[in-house]
């Protein structure tokens, strides 16, 4: 990622960084988020981290790559490639593809010590209003 840019965070600013990571860099169409997995993420006694936390990390990076206040996830195609355990230090990198219409496509990968453990293609949208505005309860 290009280190000469750092944009302010415009979305998802209330998320607990212990659960989905801490933004390391936000640039135009790109983001990087770092996460060290914690015991509360363990799915079993051996410390295997539940995949939902890995997905959440990648999704958060994708949302920051769009960095629009109303960005929402519409769909995702993912691959879990290697197991993650409690204590692993992870880095999610996300990059927006060229814009085509209303869909914003973001490619993300999560690495541990340079090895890819997860990949995903995220389909995002940026509605004019917050998704909860004028929405039935």
N, CA, C and O atoms as a MOPAC input file, in Angstrom:
PM7 MOZYME 1SCF
protein

 N      0.83400 1    -1.18400 1     0.00000 1
 C      0.00000 1     0.00000 1     0.00000 1
 C      0.87100 1     1.23700 1     0.00000 1
 O      1.99000 1     1.24000 1     0.51400 1
 N      0.34600 1     2.25000 1    -0.57000 1
 C      1.06000 1     3.51200 1    -0.69900 1
 C      1.09100 1     4.22800 1     0.64800 1
 O      0.03300 1     4.57100 1     1.17600 1
 N      2.28900 1     4.46600 1     1.22500 1
 C      2.40500 1     5.03100 1     2.56100 1
 C      2.31400 1     6.54700 1     2.60600 1
 O      2.37800 1     7.11700 1     3.69600 1
 N      2.16600 1     7.22700 1     1.47600 1
 C      2.16100 1     8.69400 1     1.50400 1
 C      0.78400 1     9.28300 1     1.76700 1
 O      0.64400 1    10.50600 1     1.79700 1
 N     -0.23800 1     8.45500 1     1.96000 1
 C     -1.58500 1     8.95000 1     2.22100 1
 C     -2.13100 1     8.33000 1     3.49300 1
 O     -1.93200 1     7.14300 1     3.75100 1
 N     -2.81800 1     9.13200 1     4.28400 1
 C     -3.58300 1     8.59800 1     5.40600 1
 C     -4.82400 1     9.46200 1     5.55000 1
 O     -4.74300 1    10.65000 1     5.86200 1
 N     -5.97300 1     8.84000 1     5.31700 1
 C     -7.24100 1     9.54900 1     5.37300 1
 C     -7.87300 1     9.35900 1     6.74800 1
 O     -7.62400 1     8.34600 1     7.40300 1
 N     -8.68900 1    10.31700 1     7.19900 1
 C     -9.41200 1    10.12000 1     8.45400 1
 C    -10.45800 1     9.01400 1     8.28900 1
 O    -10.96500 1     8.78400 1     7.19100 1
 N    -10.76700 1     8.34700 1     9.37700 1
 C    -11.76800 1     7.28800 1     9.35700 1
 C    -13.15700 1     7.91300 1     9.34000 1
 O    -13.49700 1     8.69800 1    10.22600 1
 N    -13.97600 1     7.56200 1     8.31700 1
 C    -15.31300 1     8.12500 1     8.13400 1
 C    -16.43500 1     7.12400 1     8.37000 1
 O    -17.60300 1     7.46800 1     8.18800 1
 N    -16.11900 1     5.91000 1     8.76600 1
 C    -17.13300 1     4.87900 1     8.93700 1
 C    -16.72700 1     3.88800 1    10.01500 1
 O    -15.54600 1     3.76100 1    10.33700 1
 N    -17.70100 1     3.19100 1    10.56900 1
 C    -17.46200 1     2.10200 1    11.51800 1
 C    -16.53900 1     2.52000 1    12.66500 1
 O    -15.65700 1     1.75800 1    13.06200 1
 N    -16.74000 1     3.71600 1    13.19000 1
 C    -15.83800 1     4.24800 1    14.20700 1
 C    -16.18000 1     3.82700 1    15.63700 1
 O    -15.46600 1     4.18900 1    16.57200 1
 N    -17.25600 1     3.07300 1    15.81700 1
 C    -17.64900 1     2.64000 1    17.16500 1
 C    -17.32500 1     1.16900 1    17.42600 1
 O    -17.65300 1     0.64500 1    18.49000 1
 N    -16.69600 1     0.51200 1    16.48300 1
 C    -16.38100 1    -0.91200 1    16.63400 1
 C    -15.26900 1    -1.10300 1    17.66400 1
 O    -14.30100 1    -0.34300 1    17.70100 1
 N    -15.42500 1    -2.13300 1    18.50000 1
 C    -14.42500 1    -2.47300 1    19.50600 1
 C    -13.20100 1    -3.07700 1    18.80200 1
 O    -13.31600 1    -4.13200 1    18.17700 1
 N    -12.04200 1    -2.43100 1    18.89200 1
 C    -10.85800 1    -2.93600 1    18.18700 1
 C    -10.39600 1    -4.30400 1    18.67400 1
 O     -9.67300 1    -4.99200 1    17.95300 1
 N    -10.79300 1    -4.72000 1    19.87700 1
 C    -10.43100 1    -6.06300 1    20.34300 1
 C    -11.13600 1    -7.14000 1    19.53200 1
 O    -10.66800 1    -8.27700 1    19.47900 1
 N    -12.26200 1    -6.79700 1    18.89700 1
 C    -13.04100 1    -7.78800 1    18.16100 1
 C    -12.72700 1    -7.84400 1    16.67700 1
 O    -12.72800 1    -8.92800 1    16.09400 1
 N    -12.45900 1    -6.71400 1    16.05400 1
 C    -12.22900 1    -6.69300 1    14.60400 1
 C    -10.95700 1    -5.95300 1    14.19700 1
 O    -10.71900 1    -5.76000 1    13.00500 1
 N    -10.15000 1    -5.54400 1    15.14300 1
 C     -8.87100 1    -4.94500 1    14.81600 1
 C     -8.85000 1    -3.43300 1    14.89200 1
 O     -9.86700 1    -2.77000 1    15.09700 1
 N     -7.64800 1    -2.92300 1    14.71900 1
 C     -7.39400 1    -1.49100 1    14.79900 1
 C     -6.85400 1    -1.02300 1    13.44500 1
 O     -5.91400 1    -1.61200 1    12.91100 1
 N     -7.45500 1     0.04700 1    12.88700 1
 C     -6.94500 1     0.53900 1    11.60200 1
 C     -5.47800 1     0.94700 1    11.70800 1
 O     -5.09600 1     1.70600 1    12.59900 1
 N     -4.67600 1     0.44200 1    10.80200 1
 C     -3.26600 1     0.81600 1    10.73300 1
 C     -3.05000 1     1.87200 1     9.65400 1
 O     -2.17000 1     2.72500 1     9.76700 1
 N     -3.87500 1     1.79900 1     8.60100 1
 C     -3.74100 1     2.76500 1     7.51200 1
 C     -5.02200 1     2.80600 1     6.71000 1
 O     -5.62400 1     1.77300 1     6.41600 1
 N     -5.43200 1     4.02200 1     6.35800 1
 C     -6.58600 1     4.23700 1     5.48600 1
 C     -6.13100 1     5.19500 1     4.39400 1
 O     -5.66500 1     6.29800 1     4.67800 1
 N     -6.26700 1     4.77200 1     3.16000 1
 C     -5.89400 1     5.59400 1     2.00900 1
 C     -7.03500 1     5.51900 1     0.99600 1
 O     -8.00700 1     4.79700 1     1.21800 1
 N     -6.93300 1     6.23600 1    -0.08000 1
 C     -7.96900 1     6.23500 1    -1.11800 1
 C     -8.11700 1     4.83300 1    -1.69800 1
 O     -7.23600 1     4.34900 1    -2.40800 1
 N     -9.24900 1     4.17800 1    -1.38600 1
 C     -9.53400 1     2.86400 1    -1.92700 1
 C     -8.76800 1     1.72100 1    -1.29300 1
 O     -8.80500 1     0.60100 1    -1.80300 1
 N     -8.07400 1     1.97500 1    -0.19300 1
 C     -7.26200 1     0.95000 1     0.45600 1
 C     -7.32600 1     1.10200 1     1.96900 1
 O     -7.55200 1     2.19400 1     2.49000 1
 N     -7.12600 1    -0.00200 1     2.65600 1
 C     -7.03300 1     0.04700 1     4.11300 1
 C     -6.26400 1    -1.15800 1     4.61500 1
 O     -6.18100 1    -2.19500 1     3.95600 1
 N     -5.70600 1    -0.99000 1     5.80300 1
 C     -5.00700 1    -2.07400 1     6.48200 1
 C     -5.42700 1    -2.03600 1     7.94400 1
 O     -5.43400 1    -0.97700 1     8.57100 1
 N     -5.77900 1    -3.21000 1     8.48700 1
 C     -6.24600 1    -3.32600 1     9.85900 1
 C     -5.45000 1    -4.44200 1    10.53200 1
 O     -5.21600 1    -5.49600 1     9.94100 1
 N     -5.03800 1    -4.19500 1    11.77500 1
 C     -4.26200 1    -5.17200 1    12.52800 1
 C     -5.07700 1    -5.70500 1    13.69900 1
 O     -5.81400 1    -4.95900 1    14.34300 1
 N     -4.94000 1    -7.00500 1    13.97000 1
 C     -5.66700 1    -7.64500 1    15.05800 1
 C     -4.81200 1    -8.74600 1    15.66500 1
 O     -4.25200 1    -9.57600 1    14.94900 1
 N     -4.71600 1    -8.74800 1    16.97800 1
 C     -4.15000 1    -9.89100 1    17.68900 1
 C     -5.32200 1   -10.61000 1    18.33600 1
 O     -6.07200 1   -10.02000 1    19.11500 1
 N     -5.47400 1   -11.88400 1    18.01000 1
 C     -6.63000 1   -12.63700 1    18.48800 1
 C     -6.54200 1   -12.84900 1    20.00300 1
 O     -5.45500 1   -13.00500 1    20.55900 1
 N     -7.70800 1   -12.85200 1    20.65700 1
 C     -7.79700 1   -12.93200 1    22.11900 1
 C     -8.55900 1   -14.19200 1    22.53100 1
 O     -9.27600 1   -14.77000 1    21.71400 1
 N     -8.41400 1   -14.62600 1    23.79200 1
 C     -9.05000 1   -15.86900 1    24.25000 1
 C    -10.55500 1   -15.91400 1    24.03600 1
 O    -11.10100 1   -16.99500 1    23.81200 1
 N    -11.24300 1   -14.78600 1    24.09700 1
 C    -12.69800 1   -14.76700 1    23.89800 1
 C    -13.11000 1   -15.18900 1    22.49300 1
 O    -14.28800 1   -15.45600 1    22.25400 1
 N    -12.16300 1   -15.25500 1    21.55800 1
 C    -12.44700 1   -15.64900 1    20.18300 1
 C    -12.34400 1   -17.16400 1    19.97500 1
 O    -12.69500 1   -17.67400 1    18.91100 1
 N    -11.86600 1   -17.87300 1    20.98600 1
 C    -11.63200 1   -19.31500 1    20.85500 1
 C    -12.93900 1   -20.07600 1    20.71500 1
 O    -13.90900 1   -19.82200 1    21.42800 1
 N    -12.94000 1   -21.01200 1    19.78300 1
 C    -14.10000 1   -21.87800 1    19.56000 1
 C    -13.97000 1   -23.19400 1    20.32100 1
 O    -14.95500 1   -23.91200 1    20.49300 1
 N    -12.76100 1   -23.51300 1    20.77500 1
 C    -12.55100 1   -24.77100 1    21.48700 1
 C    -11.38500 1   -24.65400 1    22.45400 1
 O    -10.73800 1   -23.61100 1    22.54700 1
 N    -11.12400 1   -25.74900 1    23.17900 1
 C    -10.07900 1   -25.75300 1    24.20700 1
 C     -8.67300 1   -25.66200 1    23.62900 1
 O     -7.72500 1   -25.38700 1    24.36300 1
 N     -8.52400 1   -25.88500 1    22.34200 1
 C     -7.20100 1   -25.80000 1    21.70900 1
 C     -6.87700 1   -24.39300 1    21.22300 1
 O     -5.76700 1   -24.13900 1    20.75600 1
 N     -7.84200 1   -23.47000 1    21.33100 1
 C     -7.59200 1   -22.07800 1    20.96500 1
 C     -7.86000 1   -21.73900 1    19.51600 1
 O     -7.43500 1   -20.68700 1    19.03900 1
 N     -8.56400 1   -22.62100 1    18.80000 1
 C     -8.93100 1   -22.32300 1    17.42100 1
 C     -9.87100 1   -21.11700 1    17.41000 1
 O    -10.90100 1   -21.12500 1    18.08400 1
 N     -9.52200 1   -20.09000 1    16.65400 1
 C    -10.34200 1   -18.88300 1    16.58200 1
 C    -11.51100 1   -19.11500 1    15.63300 1
 O    -11.33300 1   -19.62100 1    14.52500 1
 N    -12.71200 1   -18.74000 1    16.07800 1
 C    -13.91800 1   -18.86400 1    15.25000 1
 C    -13.75500 1   -18.00900 1    13.99100 1
 O    -13.29400 1   -16.87000 1    14.06500 1
 N    -14.13300 1   -18.55900 1    12.84800 1
 C    -13.98100 1   -17.87000 1    11.56800 1
 C    -14.71500 1   -16.55000 1    11.46700 1
 O    -14.32400 1   -15.68700 1    10.68100 1
 N    -15.77600 1   -16.37300 1    12.24900 1
 C    -16.51700 1   -15.12100 1    12.21100 1
 C    -15.65500 1   -13.92700 1    12.58400 1
 O    -15.87900 1   -12.82600 1    12.08100 1
 N    -14.67000 1   -14.12400 1    13.46000 1
 C    -13.78700 1   -13.02200 1    13.84000 1
 C    -12.82600 1   -12.68300 1    12.70200 1
 O    -12.49400 1   -11.51700 1    12.49000 1
 N    -12.38400 1   -13.70500 1    11.97500 1
 C    -11.50100 1   -13.46700 1    10.82700 1
 C    -12.28200 1   -12.75300 1     9.72600 1
 O    -11.78300 1   -11.81500 1     9.10400 1
 N    -13.51100 1   -13.21000 1     9.49600 1
 C    -14.37900 1   -12.54200 1     8.52500 1
 C    -14.59700 1   -11.08800 1     8.94200 1
 O    -14.50600 1   -10.18400 1     8.11100 1
 N    -14.88400 1   -10.85900 1    10.22800 1
 C    -15.11700 1    -9.50200 1    10.71900 1
 C    -13.92100 1    -8.59500 1    10.49000 1
 O    -14.08600 1    -7.42800 1    10.13400 1
 N    -12.72700 1    -9.11500 1    10.69000 1
 C    -11.50700 1    -8.34500 1    10.45100 1
 C    -11.40300 1    -7.94000 1     8.98000 1
 O    -11.14000 1    -6.77800 1     8.67000 1
 N    -11.61000 1    -8.89700 1     8.08000 1
 C    -11.53200 1    -8.60900 1     6.64700 1
 C    -12.63700 1    -7.65400 1     6.20600 1
 O    -12.39900 1    -6.74900 1     5.40600 1
 N    -13.84900 1    -7.85600 1     6.73100 1
 C    -14.97700 1    -6.99100 1     6.41800 1
 C    -14.70000 1    -5.56400 1     6.87500 1
 O    -14.98400 1    -4.61400 1     6.14600 1
 N    -14.14900 1    -5.40700 1     8.07100 1
 C    -13.81200 1    -4.07600 1     8.59400 1
 C    -12.81100 1    -3.38800 1     7.67200 1
 O    -12.96500 1    -2.20700 1     7.36200 1
 N    -11.79200 1    -4.11200 1     7.23300 1
 C    -10.81500 1    -3.53600 1     6.30200 1
 C    -11.50000 1    -3.12300 1     4.99800 1
 O    -11.19200 1    -2.06900 1     4.44100 1
 N    -12.43000 1    -3.95200 1     4.51100 1
 C    -13.16200 1    -3.61200 1     3.27800 1
 C    -13.99000 1    -2.34300 1     3.45700 1
 O    -14.01300 1    -1.48700 1     2.57200 1
 N    -14.66700 1    -2.21900 1     4.59300 1
 C    -15.47700 1    -1.02100 1     4.85800 1
 C    -14.58800 1     0.22300 1     4.90400 1
 O    -14.97600 1     1.28400 1     4.41400 1
 N    -13.39100 1     0.09200 1     5.49400 1
 C    -12.47600 1     1.22600 1     5.57500 1
 C    -11.87000 1     1.56400 1     4.21300 1
 O    -11.51200 1     2.71500 1     3.96600 1
 N    -11.75400 1     0.57900 1     3.33400 1
 C    -11.26200 1     0.86300 1     1.98100 1
 C    -12.26900 1     1.72200 1     1.22100 1
 O    -11.88200 1     2.53300 1     0.38000 1
 N    -13.55900 1     1.54900 1     1.51100 1
 C    -14.59700 1     2.41300 1     0.94000 1
 C    -14.64100 1     3.72500 1     1.71800 1
 O    -14.66500 1     4.80500 1     1.12700 1
 N    -14.65200 1     3.62400 1     3.05100 1
 C    -14.55500 1     4.76900 1     3.96200 1
 C    -15.64000 1     5.82400 1     3.75800 1
 O    -15.37500 1     7.02400 1     3.83200 1
 N    -16.85500 1     5.36600 1     3.50200 1
 C    -18.01800 1     6.25500 1     3.35200 1
 C    -18.90300 1     6.05700 1     4.58500 1
 O    -19.08000 1     4.92100 1     5.02600 1
 N    -19.46400 1     7.13000 1     5.15300 1
 C    -20.25400 1     6.98900 1     6.38300 1
 C    -21.39800 1     5.98100 1     6.30500 1
 O    -21.76300 1     5.40400 1     7.32900 1
 N    -21.97300 1     5.75100 1     5.13200 1
 C    -23.12500 1     4.86200 1     5.00400 1
 C    -22.80500 1     3.51900 1     4.35900 1
 O    -23.72800 1     2.79200 1     3.99200 1
 N    -21.54500 1     3.16800 1     4.21200 1
 C    -21.18500 1     1.93300 1     3.53100 1
 C    -21.77600 1     0.72100 1     4.24600 1
 O    -21.74400 1     0.62500 1     5.47300 1
 N    -22.31500 1    -0.20300 1     3.45000 1
 C    -22.85500 1    -1.46000 1     3.96200 1
 C    -22.37900 1    -2.61200 1     3.08300 1
 O    -22.05200 1    -2.43000 1     1.91000 1
 N    -22.34800 1    -3.78700 1     3.67400 1
 C    -21.97300 1    -4.99400 1     2.95500 1
 C    -23.21800 1    -5.61500 1     2.34500 1
 O    -24.23100 1    -5.78400 1     3.02300 1
 N    -23.14300 1    -5.95500 1     1.06100 1
 C    -24.25400 1    -6.60600 1     0.38100 1
 C    -24.03400 1    -8.09400 1     0.20800 1
 O    -24.97900 1    -8.87900 1     0.28800 1
 N    -22.78300 1    -8.49000 1    -0.03100 1
 C    -22.46700 1    -9.89800 1    -0.25500 1
 C    -20.96800 1   -10.09900 1    -0.07700 1
 O    -20.18400 1    -9.15000 1    -0.10500 1
 N    -20.59700 1   -11.35600 1     0.10700 1
 C    -19.17600 1   -11.68400 1     0.22500 1
 C    -18.93100 1   -13.09600 1    -0.26500 1
 O    -19.73900 1   -13.99900 1    -0.04900 1
 N    -17.82100 1   -13.26600 1    -0.91600 1
 C    -17.34700 1   -14.59500 1    -1.30600 1
 C    -16.01100 1   -14.77500 1    -0.61200 1
 O    -15.08100 1   -14.00100 1    -0.84200 1
 N    -15.90600 1   -15.79800 1     0.24200 1
 C    -14.72200 1   -15.91700 1     1.08900 1
 C    -14.10000 1   -17.30000 1     1.01700 1
 O    -14.73400 1   -18.27800 1     0.62200 1
 N    -12.82500 1   -17.34500 1     1.41600 1
 C    -12.10400 1   -18.60400 1     1.52200 1
 C    -11.23600 1   -18.55400 1     2.78000 1
 O    -10.41400 1   -17.65500 1     2.95700 1
 N    -11.44300 1   -19.54700 1     3.64400 1
 C    -10.60900 1   -19.71400 1     4.82600 1
 C     -9.51800 1   -20.70900 1     4.45200 1
 O     -9.81200 1   -21.86700 1     4.15500 1
 N     -8.26600 1   -20.26900 1     4.46300 1
 C     -7.17300 1   -21.07400 1     3.92500 1
 C     -6.32900 1   -21.77800 1     4.97000 1
 O     -5.79900 1   -22.85900 1     4.71200 1
 N     -6.19400 1   -21.17500 1     6.15800 1
 C     -5.38700 1   -21.77200 1     7.22700 1
 C     -6.04300 1   -21.46600 1     8.55800 1
 O     -6.69500 1   -20.43200 1     8.70100 1
 N     -5.88200 1   -22.34500 1     9.53600 1
 C     -6.45900 1   -22.07100 1    10.84700 1
 C     -5.73000 1   -20.92300 1    11.55400 1
 O     -4.55200 1   -20.66200 1    11.31000 1
 N     -6.47100 1   -20.25200 1    12.43600 1
 C     -5.93500 1   -19.17600 1    13.25400 1
 C     -6.17800 1   -19.55800 1    14.70400 1
 O     -7.23500 1   -20.09200 1    15.04200 1
 N     -5.19100 1   -19.28300 1    15.56800 1
 C     -5.33400 1   -19.60700 1    16.99000 1
 C     -5.17100 1   -18.34500 1    17.83600 1
 O     -4.65500 1   -17.32300 1    17.38300 1
 N     -5.63000 1   -18.46000 1    19.07900 1
 C     -5.53200 1   -17.35200 1    20.02800 1
 C     -4.07000 1   -16.89800 1    20.12600 1
 O     -3.15700 1   -17.71400 1    20.25500 1
 N     -3.87800 1   -15.59900 1    20.06400 1
 C     -2.54400 1   -15.01000 1    20.15000 1
 C     -1.93100 1   -14.67300 1    18.80900 1
 O     -0.92100 1   -13.97100 1    18.75700 1
 N     -2.52000 1   -15.16100 1    17.70600 1
 C     -1.98400 1   -14.84100 1    16.38200 1
 C     -2.14300 1   -13.35600 1    16.08500 1
 O     -3.17800 1   -12.75800 1    16.37800 1
 N     -1.10500 1   -12.77300 1    15.50100 1
 C     -1.15200 1   -11.38100 1    15.04000 1
 C     -1.50800 1   -11.40100 1    13.56200 1
 O     -0.78500 1   -11.97500 1    12.74800 1
 N     -2.62500 1   -10.77300 1    13.22000 1
 C     -3.15400 1   -10.79000 1    11.85800 1
 C     -3.14700 1    -9.39700 1    11.25400 1
 O     -3.23600 1    -8.39400 1    11.96200 1
 N     -3.04200 1    -9.35300 1     9.94000 1
 C     -3.14500 1    -8.09300 1     9.19900 1
 C     -4.12000 1    -8.31300 1     8.05000 1
 O     -3.94500 1    -9.22100 1     7.23700 1
 N     -5.14200 1    -7.47500 1     7.99500 1
 C     -6.08900 1    -7.50200 1     6.87400 1
 C     -5.77400 1    -6.33500 1     5.95900 1
 O     -5.67100 1    -5.19300 1     6.40700 1
 N     -5.62300 1    -6.62500 1     4.68500 1
 C     -5.39700 1    -5.59200 1     3.66800 1
 C     -6.55700 1    -5.64000 1     2.69100 1
 O     -6.96100 1    -6.71100 1     2.23900 1
 N     -7.09000 1    -4.46400 1     2.37100 1
 C     -8.23000 1    -4.39600 1     1.45400 1
 C     -7.97200 1    -3.34400 1     0.38900 1
 O     -7.38200 1    -2.29600 1     0.65000 1
 N     -8.43100 1    -3.65100 1    -0.82200 1
 C     -8.25900 1    -2.72700 1    -1.94900 1
 C     -9.52700 1    -2.72800 1    -2.78900 1
 O    -10.00200 1    -3.77700 1    -3.22200 1
 N    -10.07100 1    -1.52400 1    -3.01200 1
 C    -11.27700 1    -1.38700 1    -3.84100 1
 C    -10.89900 1    -1.56000 1    -5.30400 1
 O     -9.88000 1    -1.04900 1    -5.76900 1
 N    -11.74600 1    -2.29500 1    -6.01600 1
 C    -11.57600 1    -2.42300 1    -7.47200 1
 C    -12.06000 1    -1.13400 1    -8.13500 1
 O    -12.70700 1    -0.31600 1    -7.48000 1
 N    -11.76300 1    -0.93600 1    -9.41800 1
 C    -12.31100 1     0.23700 1   -10.12100 1
 C    -13.83400 1     0.26100 1   -10.01700 1
 O    -14.48700 1    -0.77800 1   -10.11600 1
 N    -14.38800 1     1.44100 1    -9.81900 1
 C    -15.82900 1     1.60100 1    -9.60600 1
 C    -16.58800 1     1.36100 1   -10.89900 1
 O    -16.25500 1     1.90700 1   -11.95100 1
 N    -17.63600 1     0.51200 1   -10.79200 1
 C    -18.52800 1     0.23100 1   -11.91800 1
 C    -19.96000 1     0.26500 1   -11.40000 1
 O    -20.41800 1    -0.70100 1   -10.79000 1
 N    -20.65700 1     1.33800 1   -11.62900 1
 C    -22.04500 1     1.44400 1   -11.19200 1
 C    -22.17400 1     1.65000 1    -9.69700 1
 O    -21.34100 1     2.30500 1    -9.07100 1
 N    -23.24800 1     1.07200 1    -9.12300 1
 C    -23.53200 1     1.26600 1    -7.69600 1
 C    -22.77600 1     0.29600 1    -6.79500 1
 O    -22.57400 1     0.57100 1    -5.61200 1
 N    -22.36000 1    -0.83800 1    -7.35100 1
 C    -21.62100 1    -1.81500 1    -6.55900 1
 C    -20.17000 1    -1.36800 1    -6.41000 1
 O    -19.53400 1    -0.92200 1    -7.36500 1
 N    -19.67400 1    -1.50000 1    -5.20000 1
 C    -18.26000 1    -1.24800 1    -4.93200 1
 C    -17.65700 1    -2.58500 1    -4.52000 1
 O    -18.03200 1    -3.15000 1    -3.49200 1
 N    -16.74200 1    -3.08200 1    -5.30600 1
 C    -16.11500 1    -4.36900 1    -5.04400 1
 C    -14.77100 1    -4.15800 1    -4.35600 1
 O    -13.95800 1    -3.33600 1    -4.78100 1
 N    -14.55800 1    -4.91400 1    -3.29000 1
 C    -13.32000 1    -4.80300 1    -2.52900 1
 C    -12.71700 1    -6.19100 1    -2.36100 1
 O    -13.40500 1    -7.13200 1    -1.96600 1
 N    -11.44300 1    -6.31100 1    -2.65900 1
 C    -10.71100 1    -7.55200 1    -2.42300 1
 C     -9.93100 1    -7.40300 1    -1.12800 1
 O     -9.27900 1    -6.38500 1    -0.89800 1
 N    -10.00200 1    -8.42500 1    -0.28400 1
 C     -9.30800 1    -8.38600 1     0.99900 1
 C     -8.59400 1    -9.69500 1     1.23800 1
 O     -9.01000 1   -10.74900 1     0.75700 1
 N     -7.51100 1    -9.61100 1     1.99100 1
 C     -6.83400 1   -10.80900 1     2.44300 1
 C     -6.34200 1   -10.57200 1     3.86100 1
 O     -6.01300 1    -9.45400 1     4.25600 1
 N     -6.30300 1   -11.66100 1     4.60700 1
 C     -5.79100 1   -11.63200 1     5.97400 1
 C     -4.54500 1   -12.49700 1     5.99600 1
 O     -4.54100 1   -13.62200 1     5.49800 1
 N     -3.48100 1   -11.95000 1     6.58600 1
 C     -2.22100 1   -12.68700 1     6.66300 1
 C     -1.77200 1   -12.83200 1     8.12100 1
 O     -2.13800 1   -12.04800 1     8.99600 1
 N     -0.96600 1   -13.86600 1     8.33300 1
 C     -0.27900 1   -14.09800 1     9.60900 1
 C      1.17100 1   -14.36600 1     9.25400 1
 O      1.47500 1   -15.33900 1     8.56300 1
 N      2.06400 1   -13.51400 1     9.71800 1
 C      3.49100 1   -13.65000 1     9.39400 1
 C      3.72400 1   -13.78400 1     7.89200 1
 O      4.58200 1   -14.55400 1     7.45900 1
 N      2.95500 1   -13.03100 1     7.09500 1
 C      3.11300 1   -13.01700 1     5.65200 1
 C      2.37800 1   -14.12500 1     4.91100 1
 O      2.28200 1   -14.08300 1     3.68500 1
 N      1.85500 1   -15.12000 1     5.63400 1
 C      1.11300 1   -16.22400 1     4.99800 1
 C     -0.36900 1   -15.87400 1     4.96400 1
 O     -0.93100 1   -15.43500 1     5.96800 1
 N     -0.99700 1   -16.06800 1     3.81900 1
 C     -2.41000 1   -15.74500 1     3.65800 1
 C     -3.25700 1   -16.81400 1     4.35000 1
 O     -3.11300 1   -18.00600 1     4.07800 1
 N     -4.15100 1   -16.36800 1     5.25700 1
 C     -5.03200 1   -17.29400 1     5.97000 1
 C     -6.48500 1   -17.16200 1     5.52700 1
 O     -7.30300 1   -18.03800 1     5.81100 1
 N     -6.81300 1   -16.06600 1     4.82800 1
 C     -8.20000 1   -15.79100 1     4.42300 1
 C     -8.16400 1   -14.86200 1     3.22900 1
 O     -7.33600 1   -13.95300 1     3.16600 1
 N     -9.07200 1   -15.08900 1     2.27000 1
 C     -9.28100 1   -14.14000 1     1.18200 1
 C    -10.77200 1   -13.90400 1     1.03500 1
 O    -11.58800 1   -14.76700 1     1.35800 1
 N    -11.11200 1   -12.72700 1     0.54300 1
 C    -12.51700 1   -12.42200 1     0.34400 1
 C    -12.72700 1   -11.35900 1    -0.70900 1
 O    -11.89600 1   -10.47100 1    -0.89900 1
 N    -13.85700 1   -11.46800 1    -1.39200 1
 C    -14.31700 1   -10.43600 1    -2.32400 1
 C    -15.62900 1    -9.91700 1    -1.75000 1
 O    -16.59200 1   -10.67300 1    -1.61800 1
 N    -15.67200 1    -8.63800 1    -1.41100 1
 C    -16.80500 1    -8.02800 1    -0.73600 1
 C    -17.54000 1    -7.08700 1    -1.68500 1
 O    -16.92200 1    -6.25100 1    -2.34400 1
 N    -18.84900 1    -7.22600 1    -1.74800 1
 C    -19.69400 1    -6.33400 1    -2.53900 1
 C    -20.31900 1    -5.33200 1    -1.57200 1
 O    -21.08000 1    -5.70800 1    -0.68100 1
 N    -19.99500 1    -4.06500 1    -1.75500 1
 C    -20.44800 1    -3.01800 1    -0.83800 1
 C    -21.30800 1    -1.99700 1    -1.58200 1
 O    -21.23000 1    -1.85400 1    -2.80200 1
 N    -22.12300 1    -1.29800 1    -0.80600 1
 C    -22.97300 1    -0.23800 1    -1.34000 1
 C    -22.87000 1     0.98100 1    -0.43100 1
 O    -22.61200 1     0.85100 1     0.76600 1
 N    -23.07300 1     2.16200 1    -1.00200 1
 C    -23.07000 1     3.40000 1    -0.21500 1
 C    -24.38300 1     4.14500 1    -0.46900 1
 O    -24.44400 1     5.03500 1    -1.31800 1
 N    -25.44200 1     3.77300 1     0.27900 1
 C    -26.72000 1     4.46500 1     0.10000 1
 C    -26.60800 1     5.93200 1     0.52100 1
 O    -25.72600 1     6.31300 1     1.29000 1
 N    -27.53700 1     6.74800 1    -0.01200 1
 C    -27.52800 1     8.18500 1     0.31000 1
 C    -27.76700 1     8.43500 1     1.78700 1
 O    -27.20700 1     9.36200 1     2.37200 1
 N    -28.62900 1     7.57300 1     2.40000 1
 C    -28.93000 1     7.71400 1     3.82500 1
 C    -28.47300 1     6.46700 1     4.57100 1
 O    -28.27100 1     5.40500 1     3.98300 1
 N    -28.31900 1     6.62500 1     5.86600 1
 C    -27.98100 1     5.48600 1     6.71800 1
 C    -29.02800 1     4.39200 1     6.52200 1
 O    -30.21400 1     4.69200 1     6.38700 1
 N    -28.61400 1     3.15600 1     6.50500 1
 C    -29.49600 1     2.03400 1     6.23500 1
 C    -30.65700 1     1.94000 1     7.23800 1
 O    -31.69800 1     1.36600 1     6.91900 1
 N    -30.49000 1     2.49100 1     8.42600 1
 C    -31.57600 1     2.45400 1     9.42900 1
 C    -32.52700 1     3.62900 1     9.36000 1
 O    -33.55200 1     3.63500 1    10.04200 1
 N    -32.20500 1     4.62700 1     8.54700 1
 C    -33.12800 1     5.74800 1     8.39200 1
 C    -34.33900 1     5.31400 1     7.58300 1
 O    -34.20600 1     4.67400 1     6.54000 1
 N    -35.53800 1     5.67300 1     8.07900 1
 C    -36.80600 1     5.34900 1     7.41100 1
 C    -36.93900 1     3.86300 1     7.11100 1
 O    -37.55900 1     3.47200 1     6.12200 1
 N    -36.35100 1     3.03900 1     7.97400 1
 C    -36.42600 1     1.60400 1     7.80300 1
 C    -37.41500 1     1.03200 1     8.80800 1
 O    -37.41000 1     1.45000 1     9.96600 1
 N    -38.26200 1     0.09000 1     8.40400 1
 C    -39.16900 1    -0.52900 1     9.37500 1
 C    -38.38200 1    -1.27000 1    10.45400 1
 O    -37.34100 1    -1.86000 1    10.16500 1
 N    -38.86300 1    -1.24500 1    11.66700 1
 C    -38.14800 1    -1.90300 1    12.78300 1
 C    -38.27100 1    -3.39900 1    12.69600 1
 O    -37.73700 1    -4.11300 1    13.54500 1

